[in-house]
Amino acid sequence: MNVKYKEGDVFVIPVGKKFAICQIVFSPKGKFKKIIGFCILSVQDDKVFLNDGNLHPINFVDMGKESQVIFTGSQNIKNGSWEIIGYVELNEEKEKLKIFNFAGGLYNGEEEIRRIPVSDYSKYTSMEVFGFELVESTLAEI
């Protein structure tokens, strides 16, 4: 199965006996096309998605630094392992999650804005691509 997905899609990741409700905020078609970036909306007992209009990304800790976006491979979305259960247009808060540092380049989505000095790396989210086991263990800690 080859599932089509896009920015704004809401999907579910099973985490033990719970479910993480997540939203794709970065779905590149070019240079990073095998990656997705997503935020976590909730971790709950079922996979029911209720859009109450209050869909803010949950903070999590990655190597001692707070973050709101996880970058990972797109395979589990494409093959349907992570089921798409809804869609919500990205708001301004979530659009900002597309700004990240990749190898010293500051990107807004797929567009490199500028190069940044090493001293500024910590000011931005880094595109660190999580393996699926790391995604699940990160979600289990929320």
N, C-alpha and C positions, 0 to 999 in steps of 0.2 A: 504494500500500500504506500502511496506517495501523497501525503496530506499537504495541501496548500495552506500556507499560513502568512500572516501579515502583522505589522505593528498594530497594536490595539487588541489583538486576539487574547482572550482569557483562557487559560488552560489549567489543568490539575496535575499535580505530581503526587503519587501515593508515597507516604512517608510512614512506614510502620503501619499503625492502625489509624493514622490521621491522613489528612489531605492538605497539601499546600495549594492555595489558589493563587495563581501567578498571572502576570500580564506581559506580553512581549512589547518591549519599548524600542528595540533595535533589531531590525530584520534586513540586513544588507543584501544587496544583489551583486556587488562587485568584489572588491579586494577581500572582504571579510565574509563572503557568501556562505561559508559553512558554519558560521557562528550565529547565535542569537544572544541578545541581551534582554533580561527580564527582571521585573521587580516582583516582590512577594506582597500580595494583598492581605492574605490571612492564612493561618494554619488552623484547621477545624476538623470536626468529627465526621463530616460527610463532604461530598463533592458538589453540593448545591451552591450555585453562585447567585447571590442576590445583589443586584446593583442598587445600593441605597444612596448613591451619589456621593458617598464619603469613602472613596477608594484611594487611600494614601499608601505609598510604599512603606513597608516595614523595614526598619534598620536592622542590620545584622553585623556581626564582627567578623572581619576577615584579617587574620594575622595581626590582631591588635588594633585594627583601624575600622571605624564604622563605615558602612557602605549601604547603598540601597539598590544596587544593580548587580546581577550575576551574569557573567558571560560564560557560555558553554556551547558545545556542539549542537547542531540543529537536528541530529539523527533521531532523537526521541520524539520530536515534534513531527518530523517527516514520516516516521513509521507508525505513528498513532499511539505509541506507548504513553505519551503525555497527551491526553485527550483535550481537544479544544472544546470549551463549553460555553463560550460567549464572546462578545466583542464590546469594547468601550473605546471611544475616541480618546486619543492621548491628550491630556491637558498640559498646560504650561509646565507644571511641576515635573511631569513625566518626560516631556520633551527635553528638559535639562539633563536627564539621566543619559542622554546620548552624547554628552560631552565627556571625553575621557582621554587619558594619556596612553599612547601606544608607541613604545620604543622612542620616546622623546618627542613625538609629534602630538600636538593637541588637536583632537578630532571633534567635530560636531557631526555625528553620524559617520558617513563615509568620506566626508570632506575634511582634509587636513587644514586647520586654521593657521597654525604656525608651529614652529619648533619652540620647545621650552627648555630652559636650563635645568640641569639636574636638581638644583636647589628648589625648583618649583614643582618637582614631581609629586611631592606629598600633598600639594594643594588640590590635586585632581584624582578622580577615580582612575585606577589603572585597568587596562584591559588585560586581566589575568583570566585565562580560559580554564574554567573548572571542569574536571572530569565528572562523569555522572555520579560516581561514589562520593566525591567531595560535595556535589550539589545536595545529595541526599543527607549526608552527615551535617551539613550546614543547616538544612531545613529542620532536621531532627532536634537541633539545639534551640530552635525558636519557640 
